[in-house]
């Protein structure tokens, strides 16, 4: 492709578009590329180019991919499914927080990759820079400050509003009335949606929101345990239940309760989200919302494949519904 591009004085990406039936190339230029390819000895038909095209590359723009098995499970299936489609998944690491020293990796600007999946990036400035990249993109969650209609790519979200509404409802139906919420609601749109579902359920049951029982402000990504412990220490009396924005948060709450068992009310409930089994020593979290990371990774692969093949199609918002678990599944289940 580079030889053909050099011979015609055009970019390699233009040649790639011709071979892969992508829009944005005039009929005259398309004919010139195919004629030049034949002239240089690439004598197969156009259909052959399309069916046996050089493997494409997708950038996985990610921060801290190994911070949780939740992310690694998604990434593993994403890479597997793309490989089956002759698409290479390339890691492109990003910092957790933007700084003035940050420079966009060159791989995202030199046509090495033909698409990007944006995963576990929760810094607004970084997301806005990525949003400006001129390539097919699929975002998996964003910060709540982002205007969804301003995204230059598809967005995949885990549905949380109704899921946490149902989780909260299952707790209230046990007679619980003093209930709190723990999770940084400015960190991710999905976090905010889960909090809104929690608040709506309380409203529908006629239970006032007790802000003193809720930790919803900014939490440092490396200081969760310390900040949660400080919050719980400061409560004169622990509530009957905590709805947590994730199982990751819930396990820190459970660890605190194990260390301060004398403070925990009898039968205290700690709920989560994600169905995470990464911290077994703190016990299981129920109720929770179970997310199949393997299926989610496969769904992301399908979406970026579609976006690369249809770059001019209207952008899509995809919501994945988790399964609500209110108790430990049986062995048969």
N, C-alpha and C positions, 0 to 999 in steps of 0.2 A: 504493500500500500504506500509506503514511503517513497519507493522508486517511482511509482506512477505519479504520486503527488509532485515530486521534484521535476519530473519530465514535463508536467503541465504547469508548474509554477503555482500550485494550489496547496491547501493544507491537507494533511493526512486525514483529518476528521471528515473533510468533504468526500474523499475517496471512500472512507468507511460508511458514510451515509448512503452513497450510491450502492455499494455492495449489500447494504442491509435494508434497502427500500425506505430510508428515512426521508421525511419532507425537508424542504429548505434548499434544494438544489434544482436549478433550472433544467428543462428538458435538454437544452443544447449542451450544457456542461455535463449532464449525466451521460449523453451520447459520447462526448469527448473522452470521458473517463473509461467507458467500456471499450471504445475504439482503441485507446492507448493501451489498455490492458491486453487486448488481443494482439496489437502490434508488438508488444514486448514479450509475447510468448505465453501469456495467460489466456489460453484459447478456449477455456470452458465457457459454457453459456451462463447467462445472468442468473438463472434459477440455481445453478450449481454454486455460484458465489453465495447466494442467500442461504442455501441449505448447509454448506460446509464452511461458513464464514469463520474467520479467526475469532477465537474466544474473546468475549468482552470482559471488561473489568468493572467491578462495582466497589466503591470505597465505603468501608464501614467507618463512619466518623463517630468516634466513641471516646468517652472519658471513663477511666477506671473500669474497664471491661471485666476485670477479675475481682471486683469488690463484692460480688455475690454470685452464688450459683444460679440465681434467677436470671442474671444477664448472660452468663456463660451458656446456660441451657438454650436460650434464644439464639445466641450467636452460632452455636454448634449446628443447630438444625438449619439456620439460615445459610450457612456455608455449604452444608450437604445438599440442600435443594438447589442452590444456584449452580453447584458443580454439575449436577445432573443436566442442567440446561447449557453447559459449556460457558458458564460465567464464573470468573474468578473473584473471590471476595478478598479485598485488600484492606488491612488495618490502617487507619489513619487516626493517630492518637491526638486528642485535644486535652488541654489542661482543664481542671475543674472550674477554674475562675479566670476570667479575662484579665489581662494586664497589658500595660502599654508596650511591653516587649513582645507581645504575641504577633506572629506573622503567619498568615494562612499557608499551610503546607503546599509546596509547589505542585505536588501530584494532583491537586484539585484544580489547577489552572493550566496544565500543559497537555490536556487531552489524553492523559494516560488512562483515565477512567471515564466510563460512559454513563455513570449514574452513581448515586450516593444514598446510603441509609444512615439516618442520623439517630443515634441511640445513646441514652443516658447522658445527654447534654442538657444541663439545667441552668446555664448562665445566659441571661438575656442578650448581652452584647455578642457573645459567641454565636448564639442562634441567629441573630440578625445578620451577622457576617456570612454565615453559612447559607442563609435564605437568599442572599444576593448572588450566589454561585449560579452560573448559567449552565445547568445540567439537570437531567431528571432526578428528582429527590423524593424520598419517603421519610417523613419524620415519625418517630415513635414517641409520642408525648412531647409537650413543650411547656414553657413556663406560662402561668395564667396571664401575664402581662402582654403576651403576643396576641395580635388580632388574627383570628383564624382565617379571615377572608384576605389577609395580606400575605399568607403563606404561598410561596412559589413551589409548591409540591403537595403531595398527598400527606394526610395525617392519619395515623392509626392510634386509637385510644382504647385503653381498657375501661369499659363502662363501670363507673363507680357510684354515681348518684343513686340509682335504684338498688344496686347491690348493697350499699351501706345502709340504705333505708330499710331493706329487709333484715339485715343483720341487727340493726338497732331495734327494729320491731320485735325480733325474736327474743331480745334481752328484756324489753319492756313487758312483754307478755308473761315473763316470769315474776312480775311484781316489782321489778327494780324501778326506783324513782330518782335516786341520786346517781347520776351518770355523767362521766366526763369524756373528753376527746383529746387524743394526743397525736400530733403530726403537724409539720410545717406546711401550712396551706398556701404559702407563696412559692414553695419550691417547685411544684409541678401542677399543671392543670388537673391531672387526675387526682391529686391530693385535695385540691379545692372542691372538685366535684363530690368527693367522698364526704367532706365536711358539710357541704350543702345538703347532701342526702341525710346526714345525721340530724342537722338542724330541722329539716322539714319533717322528719319522723317525730321529733319531740313536739313540734308545733301541732301536728295532727293528733297527738295524744294529749294535748293540753298541758304539757310539762315545760315550764320555763327553762330556758338555757341558763345554766350556771357557769358564767365565764370564768369564775374562780377555779373550776374543776377542769378547765381546758387549757392545754399548752399548744397553741397554734402559731406562735411566732417563729422567727428564724432559728433554725437549729444548725449548728456547725456540723458538716459532714463527718468530721473526725472527733466530735465531742458529744455524740448522742447520749451515751451512757451517763456522762457527768451531768449534762443539762437536765436529763429526765430525772436523775436521782435528786438533784437540787430542787426541782419542782415538787417532787413527791415528798421530800423532807419538809418543805415549807407548808404543806397542807395540814391544818390542824387535825382533820379527820379524813381518811380516805373514803371515796365513794363506794357504792356497791358494785360498780362496773366501769370499765374504761373501754371505749371504742377507739382502736388504734388505726392509723392510716395504713399500716402495713404490718405483716408478721415480724419484720425486722424490728420495728418499734415495739411491738407487743412483747417480744422476747426480752427486751431490756426492762420492761415493766415487770414481767414475771420474775426476772432475776432479782429485782429489787424486793418484790414481795417474798421471795424465798429467804432473803437476807433479813427481812423485817416482818416475819410472820406474825408477830404480836400486834402489828398495826392493821393487818388485813382483815376486813369483815368476813364473817363466815360465808362461804359460798361465793366469794367475789369472782366476777367474770371479767376476763380480758379477751377482747376480740381482736382479730387481725384482718389481713387482706394479702393475697398472693398464694396462700397454701404452701408457704416456705417450710422446708424441713431441715434447714441448715443448722439450727441450734437446738438439737434434741435434748441437751442437758437441762434446758429451762422448761421442758415439757411441751405438750402440744397446745396449740392456740385454737380455741373454738368459742363462738362461731368464727368462721373465716370465709373468704372467697377464694376458690381454687382456680389458679391460672395455669393452663397447660402450656408451659414454655416451649415445648417442642412444636405444638400446633401453631403457636404464635409466631415462632421463627419461620415455619413454612408459609404462613399467611403473608409475612413481610416479604419473603422471597417472591411470592406470586405478584405482590403489588409493585415492587421495583421492576420486575420483568414487564409487567403491563405498562408502567410509566415510560420505560425506555422504548417500548415498541409503539407507544401512542403519546409522544411528547406534547402534542397539541390538544389532547383530550382535556375536558374540564377536570380540575383537581377534585379529589375525592376525600371525604371524611369517613373513615371506617371505625366502627365501634365493636369491640369484642366483648361479649357477655361472659363473665366468669360463672362458675357453678357455686352456689351458696351451700356451705357445709355448716350445719348447726350442731353437729356432734361428730365424734370420731367414726369414720366409715368402718363397717364390718369387714372382716377378712374377705368374705364373698363379694361385698360391695366394691 
